[in-house]
């Protein structure tokens, strides 16, 4: 197959039985962890609707941050038990007001604002909902999305008109839906991947250019250049030393999880987790058993053991937990590789971030920042080389939360113990300003209450 062989975008009934099996394995993982980068049927006040109040827990968790100017921004905060609130600030965090909230979904929420007036919130999971605002969040229009593919795994919008939904339809299997008029009409684009593969997340950098998180039988990413109507496979170079293989096995029967994330322009960052095939009842391999988060099943002295990669994305680096009881497998045959491209995937370079934790954000395709706990570094060649780590007085960022308005204005979300906060800079990272969010201990009053 040529480097970018064209794949027909299709949905066939033959994928339905496979969809049911994979969904059954993955929903358990979703219920346990959910999406970390942003978090149906909401009990909320809609325009002209009834009002409600949700019970607060004592430790809200920051789930998403999005600013469109240095002063105007929104955050999504998760509340106990199983609820969320969307807060807005117009004065750089001096004050916050609640604009939306209710029961949290099975997977979580996708939030994106495009300017001070227009934004979307998609409640992911079964009974998915799309909420849209054209007045900065003061009022919202809602649209139920269950008729557009059933279980909505992933959503992405590049502006108020162009958006995509990745769904697992119970009758026809995996399907990608697209709107070009702000959700009034949705068209089916079929399955974006081969029958042997599976797509988990869709990400577009423009109305035409998109990438996927996918599971496949070989190391390649999926790319679209026509708004998702067709997808091509982009081969990825193997790391030094090659891909892992089980004892007596071959990686040809293994699995690859590829998280392809557009940076800016033609830039893309791919994280590849290669999992060797299992070999008998020995710790010689593993299989991908669910996402999100990425869960790898392996064997240890005849016992099944599941390892959880908290979230494999361009921002979050793998952390492994043993879920099942049993002795620890010293060397899980799994390889994680990160690759960077500045030409839309035509060529790739291996990269190694300054640390295995922290968050990466993109000024443009070449200039990135990395921020960890009390530390900061930059790169001007898309991650191939990094500056010396500089000490800064900031907490550990939430993975995926570092974002830029321009080369001087940036922000990220973090947790200070049980208190959610936002860190912001307006001088290119030389100084950071901490913005504490409400702590939610007001017993139902304050910015988290909807009355």
C-alpha positions in Angstrom: 0.0 0.0 0.0 1.2 3.5 -0.9 2.0 5.9 2.0 -1.4 7.5 1.8 -3.7 4.9 0.2 -7.3 6.2 -0.1 -9.9 4.3 1.9 -13.6 4.5 1.1 -15.6 6.0 3.8 -18.5 3.6 4.4 -20.8 2.2 7.0 -21.9 -1.5 6.5 -24.2 -3.8 8.4 -21.3 -6.2 8.7 -19.7 -3.8 11.3 -22.7 -4.1 13.6 -21.8 -7.3 15.3 -18.2 -6.1 15.8 -19.5 -2.8 17.2 -21.6 -4.5 19.8 -18.6 -6.6 21.0 -16.2 -3.7 21.2 -18.7 -1.3 22.8 -19.4 -3.9 25.5 -15.7 -4.1 26.4 -15.1 -0.4 26.2 -18.1 1.0 28.1 -16.7 -0.5 31.3 -13.5 1.5 30.9 -15.6 4.6 30.1 -17.7 4.3 33.2 -14.6 3.9 35.4 -12.6 6.8 34.1 -14.2 9.0 31.5 -12.5 11.6 29.4 -9.9 13.6 31.2 -9.4 16.5 28.8 -13.0 17.8 29.2 -15.8 16.8 31.4 -27.5 13.7 29.2 -30.4 14.9 30.2 -29.5 18.0 32.2 -31.5 19.4 35.1 -30.7 23.0 34.1 -32.4 26.3 33.4 -33.0 26.6 29.6 -34.4 29.7 28.0 -38.0 29.8 29.1 -37.6 26.5 31.0 -37.9 25.4 34.6 -35.1 25.9 37.1 -33.4 23.3 39.3 -30.7 23.0 42.0 -28.1 20.3 42.2 -26.5 19.0 45.4 -22.8 20.1 45.8 -19.9 18.0 46.9 -17.0 19.5 48.8 -14.3 19.1 46.2 -15.1 20.3 42.6 -12.6 19.0 39.9 -11.6 21.2 37.0 -12.3 19.4 33.7 -11.9 22.0 30.9 -10.7 25.5 30.3 -11.2 27.7 27.2 -10.4 31.4 26.9 -11.1 33.5 23.7 -9.5 36.8 25.0 -7.2 37.5 27.9 -10.3 38.5 29.9 -13.2 36.3 28.6 -13.1 32.5 29.3 -15.1 29.5 30.4 -14.4 26.5 32.6 -16.2 23.2 33.1 -16.1 21.9 36.7 -17.2 18.5 37.9 -19.1 18.4 41.1 -20.1 15.6 43.4 -22.2 13.6 43.1 -22.0 13.1 39.3 -22.7 16.7 38.2 -21.0 19.5 36.3 -21.1 23.3 36.0 -20.0 25.6 33.3 -18.7 28.9 34.6 -17.9 32.1 32.8 -15.6 35.1 33.5 -15.4 38.4 31.7 -12.7 40.0 33.9 -9.8 37.5 33.8 -11.1 35.4 36.7 -11.9 38.1 39.2 -15.5 37.0 39.2 -17.3 33.9 37.9 -21.0 33.2 36.9 -22.6 29.9 36.2 -24.2 29.6 32.8 -25.0 25.9 32.4 -25.0 22.7 34.6 -26.7 19.5 35.6 -26.1 15.8 35.7 -22.8 14.7 34.2 -22.8 12.3 31.3 -21.4 8.9 31.0 -18.3 10.0 29.2 -18.2 13.7 29.8 -18.5 17.0 28.0 -16.8 18.5 24.9 -16.6 22.4 25.2 -15.3 24.9 22.6 -15.8 28.6 22.2 -14.8 30.3 19.0 -15.2 34.0 20.0 -16.8 35.9 22.9 -20.3 35.1 21.6 -20.3 31.7 19.9 -19.7 28.3 21.6 -20.8 24.7 21.8 -21.1 22.1 24.5 -21.6 18.4 23.6 -22.7 15.9 26.2 -21.0 12.7 25.2 -22.4 9.2 25.7 -25.9 7.8 25.3 -28.7 10.3 24.9 -26.1 12.9 23.7 -27.0 16.5 23.5 -25.6 19.5 21.7 -25.9 22.9 23.3 -25.1 26.1 21.4 -24.9 29.8 22.4 -24.6 32.9 20.2 -24.6 35.4 23.1 -21.7 34.4 25.2 -23.5 31.7 27.2 -26.4 33.8 28.5 -28.8 31.6 26.6 -28.4 28.2 25.0 -30.2 26.2 22.3 -30.3 22.4 22.7 -30.5 19.6 20.2 -30.8 15.9 21.0 -28.2 13.8 19.1 -29.3 10.3 19.7 -31.0 10.1 16.3 -27.6 10.9 14.7 -25.8 7.7 15.6 -26.7 6.6 19.1 -23.8 6.5 21.4 -21.6 9.6 20.8 -18.0 8.8 21.6 -16.3 12.0 20.4 -17.2 15.5 19.1 -15.1 18.2 17.5 -16.0 21.7 16.1 -13.6 24.1 14.3 -16.1 26.9 14.2 -19.8 27.5 14.9 -20.8 25.9 11.7 -18.4 22.9 11.0 -18.6 20.0 13.4 -18.2 16.2 13.6 -19.5 13.4 15.8 -18.0 9.9 16.1 -20.8 7.5 17.1 -21.3 3.8 17.7 -24.6 3.1 16.1 -26.3 -0.1 17.6 -27.6 -1.1 14.1 -24.9 -0.1 11.6 -21.8 0.1 13.7 -19.2 2.9 13.8 -20.1 6.1 11.9 -18.9 9.6 11.5 -21.4 12.5 11.1 -20.7 16.0 9.9 -22.6 19.3 10.0 -21.8 22.4 8.0 -24.6 24.6 9.2 -24.2 24.5 13.0 -26.0 21.3 13.6 -29.2 22.0 11.7 -28.4 19.1 9.3 -26.1 16.2 9.8 -24.7 13.9 7.0 -23.4 10.4 7.5 -19.8 9.9 6.3 -19.7 6.2 7.1 -16.9 4.5 9.0 -13.6 6.4 8.8 -11.4 3.3 9.3 -10.9 -0.2 7.9 -13.1 -3.0 9.2 -10.1 -4.4 11.2 -9.5 -1.1 12.9 -11.4 1.1 15.3 -11.7 4.9 15.8 -12.1 6.5 19.2 -11.7 10.2 18.8 -12.0 12.7 15.9 -10.0 16.0 15.7 -10.0 18.6 12.9 -7.7 21.5 12.5 -9.8 23.2 9.7 -13.1 22.4 7.9 -11.1 20.1 5.6 -8.1 18.6 7.6 -8.7 16.0 10.3 -7.0 13.1 12.3 -8.2 10.3 14.5 -7.3 8.4 17.6 -7.4 4.8 16.4 -6.7 1.1 17.1 -5.1 -0.8 14.2 -3.2 -3.9 13.3 -0.2 -1.9 12.0 1.5 1.4 12.8 -0.4 4.0 10.8 -2.5 7.1 11.5 -5.7 8.2 9.8 -6.0 11.5 8.0 -8.7 13.3 6.0 -8.2 16.2 3.7 -11.8 16.6 2.5 -13.8 17.2 5.8 -14.1 13.5 6.7 -15.6 12.3 3.4 -12.6 10.0 2.9 -9.7 8.9 5.0 -6.2 7.7 4.1 -3.7 5.7 6.2 -0.4 7.4 7.0 2.4 5.0 7.9 4.5 5.8 11.0 8.2 5.0 11.3 9.2 2.4 13.9 11.3 3.4 16.9 14.9 2.5 17.4 14.9 -1.2 18.2 11.6 -1.9 16.4 8.2 -2.7 17.8 7.7 -5.2 20.6 7.0 -8.8 19.9 5.7 -11.5 22.3 7.7 -14.7 23.0 7.4 -16.8 19.8 5.0 -14.3 18.4 5.0 -11.6 15.8 4.0 -8.0 16.0 2.0 -8.5 12.8 -0.7 -9.9 15.0 -0.3 -7.2 17.6 -2.2 -4.0 18.2 -1.3 -0.3 17.8 -3.1 2.6 19.5 -2.3 5.8 17.6 -3.4 9.2 19.0 -2.9 11.7 16.2 -3.4 15.3 17.4 -3.1 18.3 15.1 -1.0 21.1 16.5 -1.3 24.2 14.3 -1.4 24.5 10.5 0.1 21.4 9.0 1.6 20.3 12.3 0.6 17.0 14.0 1.9 15.0 17.0 1.3 11.2 17.1 1.6 9.1 20.2 1.9 5.3 19.3 1.4 2.6 21.9 2.4 -0.8 20.4 1.2 -3.9 22.2 2.7 -7.2 21.5 0.3 -10.2 21.0 -0.2 -12.5 23.9 1.6 -15.8 23.9 -0.1 -18.5 26.0 -0.6 -17.7 29.7 2.6 -15.8 30.2 3.5 -12.1 30.5 4.7 -12.1 26.9 2.1 -9.8 25.4 -1.2 -8.0 25.8 -4.3 -6.8 24.0 -6.2 -3.6 23.9 -9.4 -4.2 25.9 -10.9 -0.7 26.1 -10.6 3.1 25.7 -11.0 5.6 27.3 -8.7 5.2 29.1 -6.4 2.9 27.2 -6.6 -0.5 28.9 -4.2 -3.3 28.1 -4.9 -6.9 29.2 -1.9 -9.2 29.8 -1.2 -12.3 31.8 0.9 -13.0 34.9 1.5 -16.6 36.1 -1.9 -17.7 34.7 -3.8 -14.7 36.1 -5.3 -12.0 33.9 -3.9 -8.6 34.7 -5.1 -5.3 33.3 -2.8 -2.3 33.0 -4.3 1.2 32.5 -2.6 3.9 30.6 -4.4 6.9 32.1 -4.8 8.6 28.8 -2.5 8.3 25.8 -2.7 11.6 23.9 -0.2 14.2 22.7 -0.5 16.0 26.0 -0.6 13.2 28.6 2.1 10.6 28.8 1.4 7.1 29.9 1.1 6.1 33.5 0.5 2.4 34.2 -1.6 0.9 37.0 -2.2 -2.7 37.8 -5.9 -3.3 38.2 -6.3 -7.0 39.0 -4.7 -8.7 42.0 -1.5 -10.7 41.3 2.2 -10.3 41.2 3.6 -7.4 39.2 4.8 -8.1 35.7 8.2 -6.4 35.6 8.4 -5.8 31.9 5.2 -5.3 30.0 6.0 -5.6 26.3 4.5 -2.3 25.3 6.3 0.5 23.5 5.2 4.1 23.5 6.6 6.3 20.8 6.0 10.0 20.1 6.4 11.5 16.6 6.1 15.0 15.2 5.3 16.2 11.7 5.2 19.8 10.3 4.1 18.8 6.8 0.8 17.1 7.4 2.3 13.6 8.0 4.5 13.4 4.9 7.6 13.1 7.2 8.0 12.3 10.9 10.7 12.9 13.6 10.9 11.1 16.9 10.6 13.4 19.9 11.3 13.1 23.6 9.6 15.8 25.9 11.5 17.2 28.8 9.6 14.9 31.3 7.0 12.1 31.2 4.4 14.3 33.0 3.1 17.8 32.4 1.3 19.4 29.5 2.3 20.6 26.0 0.7 23.5 24.2 1.3 24.9 20.7 2.0 28.5 19.7 2.3 27.2 16.1 3.5 24.1 14.3 7.1 24.6 15.4 7.0 26.5 18.7 5.7 24.6 21.7 5.8 25.0 25.4 6.1 22.2 28.0 5.0 23.0 31.6 5.4 20.6 34.5 5.2 21.0 38.3 7.3 24.2 38.9 9.1 23.8 35.6 8.9 25.1 32.0 10.7 24.5 28.7 10.2 25.4 25.1 11.0 24.1 21.6 11.2 25.9 18.3 11.6 22.8 16.1 8.4 20.9 16.8 9.8 18.9 19.8 13.1 17.6 18.3 15.1 19.7 20.8 14.1 21.5 24.0 15.5 24.5 25.9 16.9 24.1 29.4 14.2 23.6 31.9 13.4 26.8 33.8 12.0 27.0 37.3 8.6 28.7 37.5 6.2 28.9 40.4 3.3 26.9 39.0 1.5 23.7 40.0 1.3 20.6 37.8 -1.0 21.4 34.9 -3.9 19.2 34.0 -2.9 17.3 30.9 -4.2 18.9 27.7 -5.1 22.2 29.3 -2.2 24.4 28.1 -3.6 26.7 25.4 -2.6 29.9 23.6 -4.2 33.0 22.3 -0.9 34.2 20.8 2.8 33.9 21.7 2.4 36.0 24.9 -1.0 35.0 26.2 -1.5 31.5 27.5 -3.3 29.6 30.3 -3.8 26.2 31.8 -5.9 24.5 34.4 -4.7 22.8 37.6 -5.7 21.6 41.0 -4.3 22.9 44.3 -5.3 20.0 46.5 -9.1 20.1 46.3 -9.3 23.7 44.9 -9.5 24.1 41.1 -7.6 27.0 39.5 -6.4 28.5 36.3 -2.9 29.9 35.7 -2.5 32.7 33.1 0.4 34.6 31.6 0.4 37.8 29.4 4.2 38.1 29.0 5.2 34.9 27.2 5.5 32.7 30.3 7.9 34.9 32.3 5.3 35.4 35.0 2.1 33.5 35.8 -1.0 34.6 37.6 -3.1 32.2 39.7 -6.8 32.4 39.5 -8.7 30.4 42.1 -12.1 29.1 41.2 -14.9 28.8 43.7 -14.4 25.9 46.1 -18.0 24.7 46.1 -18.4 24.5 49.8 -21.3 26.9 50.0 -24.0 24.3 50.5 -25.9 25.1 47.3 -25.3 28.8 47.0 -22.9 30.8 45.0 -21.7 30.4 41.4 -22.2 26.5 41.4 -25.8 26.8 42.3 -28.6 27.0 39.7 -31.7 28.4 41.3 
